[in-house]
Amino acid sequence: MKKNILSFFILACLLITSCQKDENNPFLITAAQVGKLKKDIKINQLDSLYKEDSLVKQISGPMQLRATDEIKVFEKGGVELLNLEPAQEFDSTSTIGYIRVLDPRFKTKAGLNSASTFKDIVENYKISRIENTISSAVVFIDEINAYITIDKKELPSSLRYDTDTKIRSSQIPDDAKFKYFMIYWD
């Protein structure tokens, strides 16, 4: 009986430790976390969260064609890590709506990152849907609140100039690279 209790206690400690380790991983991507960012973080909290890094806020104005604010997160050495867009434009109390993952050190538990290929998606996740746009195939992975954009240049020529055809995962080459790796929080 004592062995069972001891075994249970050790297993519980390991689980708690591994959960804390994941939560503190500065590059882990989950459905509610991208590195230091949690789903409920507010735009006005970013300066304190990234005090060791650099934030560049690009606010759209009347002369710019951009529709939203964009916040770029740079590592102290100048490496661009993430691009963030608030859920509510021009609201410092807004949460983050979209995160473009740029640095390949940010990865999911299964290893999916911005330098991955389509094969990595197929082997580790259930694809929710694929949308056909003018220049890209957009692959949605609801399990991690992500969508991956693959340039149509990576697809067979029969799919490159057609926006009406439904693209199936079997038509996307395993070695197709990501154009954008986006996390969305609503």
N, C-alpha and C positions, 0 to 999 in steps of 0.2 A: 504494500500500500504506500509506504514511504517513497519507494522508487517511482511509482506512478505520479505522486504529488511533485516530487523533485523534477521528473521529466516534464510534467505539465508546466511547472514554474520556469524551467529553462527555455522551453518552446515559447512561452508567452514573452519572456524577456527578449528573445531573438526577434520575434515579430514586432514588438514595440521598438526595438533598436533599429530594425530595417525600415520601418515606417518613418521614424524620425530622420534617418539618414536620407531617405528619398525626399522628404519635405525640405531638408536643408541643402540638397544638391543644387548648386547655382546654375546648372544647365539642364535640369530635368523638365521634360514636357509631359503634362497630363491634361486631362479635360478641364481642370480648374487651376493649372499652374504652368507658367513658363519661367523657369529659373526662379528668380526672386519675386516675380510677379504672381500674385494670386488673383483670382477672378474678381474679388470684391475691392481691390485696390483702387483708390481714386487718383485722378490726374494730379491733384495738388499734393499727393504723398510721394510722387516720383522723385523729387529732389532729395528727400531724406533716404529713400530706398536705394538710390544710385549715387550716394554721396562720394563714393570712391571712383565713379565713372563720370562720363560727360553726357549731358542731355542737350540736344539742339532742337529747339521748338521752331517749326516753320508754320507760321500762321498765314493762311490764304488771305489775299486782299483783292480789291476790285480789278487790279491789273493781272492777276494770276488766274489760271483756268482750273486750279485745284478746287475741289468741293469741300475738303475737310482739313482740319489741322493735322499736322503730322509731327511726331516727336521721335527723333532718332536717338538711339542709345549707343554710345561709343565707349569702348574700353579705354582706360587711361593711355594706352599705347597707340590709340587711334583706330583700332579695329572696330568696324561697325557691327554691332551685335544684333539689334532689333530695330524695326520701325513700328511705332505704335500710333493708332488712331483712336480718339475717344469715341465712346458710344454716342455722346451728345456734343455736337460741335460748339466751341466757345464756352464750355461749362467746366470750370476747374474742379467741380465736385462730381463730375461724371466719372464713371468707370471706363475701363478700356474696352473698346468694341472689337478691334482687329489688331493682330500682331503679325507682322511679317518677320519670319525667322531667317536671319542672314548667316549667322555664324554656325558652322556645322557641329560645334561642341554642344549646342542645344539639341538634345535628342530624347526620344521617348524611351520607355523601359525596354521596348523591343529594338531600339537602336535607330529608328527612323529619324533622319535629319535632313538638312537642306542639300546635302551632297548625295543623298540616296538616289536610288533608281526605282522605276515602277515595280520591279520585281520585289523590292523590299516591302512595298505596300501589300502586294498580293500574298506574300508569304506570312505576313504578320497581322493583317487587318481585314475586316469585312468592308468592302467598298459599298457605300450607301447608294451612290448614284454617280453618273458621269454626264456632264453637260458639255454640249458642243457649241463653242463660240466661234467668232470669226477667225481668230488666230490661235486658239488654244483648246485643249480638252481640260476640263476642270473636274478633278476627282475628289469626291467628298467622303470623308471618314468621320462619321458622326460620333464614333466611340471616343475620339480624342478632340472633338470640335475643331476639325482641321479640314482644309481643302488644299489640294495640290494642283498647281497649274502646270500643264505640260504643253510646250510650244508645238504647234502642228507640224513644224519641221521635223519633229521626232517621230511622226506618225507616217504610215504608208501614204503614198501620193494620192491614192483614191479618196482619202479623207481630208486632205489639206484644204481644199477649196469648197467644201460642201458643209453648210451649217445645218442642213435639214436631216442628215443621216444620224441615226442614233449610234453613238460610239460604244462598243462593248469592250470590256477589259481585255478580252482575247485579241483585240485588234491593236492594242498598245504594246509595242515591243518591251521586253523585259529590261533592256538597257536604256530606256527613255529617261532622260534627266529632268529634274524639276526646274521650272522657270521661277515659280514662287511656292514657298511653303508658308501657308497662312493658318493662324489660329483665330477662331472667332468666338466671342463671348457675347451672349445676348441676355 
